[in-house]
Amino acid sequence: MLNLSADHSVMEGTRLPITGTADVELTEPKTPEDINQSTEVWLHRAAVKFTFRMRNNTSRKYTVTDLSLGGMSTAMYLMPKGITMGGKDGKTITAFDAVPDAATYDIVRTLAVELPAKAADATDGEWILLFDKPLYALEGKLLENNAPKNYPLSITLDGLISSEMNLKEVQLPRGTHVYVNITLNKIEDLDFDWQIDLVPYAGVTLEPDFGLDADD
């Protein structure tokens, strides 16, 4: 298992381990051409990446002062366990085994990120990243009595104005990227629009030079 201590419960802008398992079958060559055999395997980064950004559609500026995301797991299996692959390309983890009874913690950040007022001639305000570096957490399933539970999310402006929502009954497998886009439309009605997308990491082809040289 990969365990994170309370002081290192979030990996920010760090290098991440790449994990994966593959069964490769080699057939007995029948002709000289059969000596060269190849197959495709894929690996996943052993973490869930989060990107938070916000835009302000009001006529005055605000400052993001606090952000929290609850229910993160403190432990995961280092190598994928019990995974099912799916998705359009067959390379997306659609099911996995989480560490039983793993403890959870909340990602809590005190910020000072300014949201400029929307320009008078603009349709929407500009998107502002809330973190300069990528933020990673361990994969996990937030369960209660073996049933999926919501991950609570909250944000605070100027230390006073708060909005909350939930990542509803979602699983967070390794190798995925969670985009959290928040739009402030009207402060009077606490009109915040939350859009959250869970997508696979962008793929990168690795071409390692290893194996047996047929000429040796």
N, C-alpha and C positions, 0 to 999 in steps of 0.2 A: 504494500500500500504506500501511497504518497500522502504524508501527513503534514499539515501546516500548523505551526504554533500560533498562539493568539497574537504574537507580535509580527507574524509574517503570514497573515491570513489572506492577503491579496498580493499578487505578483504584478508590479507596475513596470512596464517597459523593460521586462527582463527576457532573457533567453529561455526558451521552454523546451522540455524534453519532447522528442517525437516518439510515438509509440505505435505499435501495430503488430499483428501476427498474420502469417500467410503460409499456406500449404502449397508447395511447388512440386509437381510430379514430372520427373524426367522419364521419357520413354527410351527403350533400347534402340539405338540407331540401326536402321536397316540398310541405309545407303550412306555414302560419304556426306551428302547434303544434310542428313538427319543429325549430324554432329552438332550443328549450330541450332540450339533451341532457346526460345525466349518466352517470357510471360510477363504480364503486368501486375505489379503489386502497388498498394498505396498505404501511406502512413497518415497518422493524425497527430496534431499537436495536443499534448496532454493537458488541455485547459479550455476554458470557455472565455472568449474575448468579449468585452463590453465596450461599446462606443456610445457616449452620452453627448447629445447636442441639443441646443435650445434656440428658439427665435422669439422675438418680441414684436407682436403686431399692434402694440399700443403706441401712443404719442409721447410717452415719457420713458426714461431709462430706469432699469432696475438692476439689482445686484443679486446673483445667486449666492446664497450664504451657506446652505446645507443641502446634502443629498444622502439618502440612505437606501439600501437594498437589502432586504432580510432573507433569511433562510439559506444562506450559502453553506455548503458542506466543508468540513475541516479535513476530510479524508476521501481518497478515491483509489481504485486499483491502478497501479502504475501501468500495467499492460491491460488492454481492453479485455473485459470479461463478459461473456454471455451476450455478445453484440449481435444485432441483426442489421444487415446492410440493405439500403433501399434508395429511394429517390430516383430522379430521372437518369442519373448516371450510374446508379448502383453503388456509389461510394459514400453515401450519407448514412450515418449511424441513426437508425430509427428506433432501436431498443437496446438497452444495456443493463448490466447488473451494477447497482450502486452498493457501497459498503453498508452492510446492515447496521442500523442504529448509530450511524455516524453523527457526531455532534454538529450543530449549526451555529452560525454567527451572523452578525449584520455588518455589511460594509457601510461605514458611516464616514462621511467626509465633510469637513468645514472648508468652505470655498470663499472666494472673493472674485467671482467672474462677472464682469459687467455686461449687461444686455442693453445695447444701444436702442434708442427709440427707432421705430420704423420711419424711414424717409417718407415724406409726404407724397412723393410721386411713385412710391414702390407698392407693389401688390402685397408683398410679405416682407417681414424683417429678415435680416441676414442670419444665417445659421452660425452659432457660436459653439465651439467645442468646449465642454466643461472640464476636460482633462487634457493636458499637453501630451502625456504619454499613454500608450495602451494600458488598459486595466484588465487583468485576467483573474479568474477564479477557477476552482476545481469543478469538474463535472459533478452533477448530483441530481437527486430526485427528492423533492420536499414532500414527505408523506405524513399522513396522520391516520392511524388505524389502517395502514396499507392502502389508503386512498390518496390520490394527488391533492396537494394543498397549494394555495396561491402564494407566490412570492410577493411580499409587500414592497412597494416603491413609494418614495416621497421626496419632494423637493420644496425648499423654502427660499423665498425672496425677501431681501431686506431684513431678514431675521424675524419677520412677522407673518408674511403671506405664504400659506402652505397649500400644496395640492398632493393628493395621494391617489394611487391606482394599484392594480395587481397584475402580475404576470400570471394569468389564469391557468392553473393545472398544466403547466408546461414542464417538460423535462429539459435538462441542460446537458446534453452529451458533449464529450470532448470534441475538438475540431469544429466547433460552431462559433458563430459571431452574432452577438445580440446587439442590434441597433435600437437605441432608445431616442426617439425624436419627440421633443416637447415644444408645443406652440402655446404662447400666451396670447389670447385673443382680446379678452376684456377683464380687467382687474376687478371691476365692481361685482361681477357674478362669479368670480373665481373660475373664469372660462379658460381652462387649460385643456389642450388637445394632446393626448398621449398616443403615439404610434410606435409599436414595438414589433420588430421583425427579427426572427431567428433564422439565420441562413448558414450554409456551410462556409468555411474559410475559402478564400480564393485559392484555387489550385495552382501548384507549382510543380513542374516536371523535373524530377531528379534523375540524372543519368550517370550513375556511379560507374567508374571503370574498374571492374573486378571480375574475377572468374578465371577459368582456365583458357590459356591461349592454345588454339587448335594446332598451331605450328610447333609447340613445344612437346 
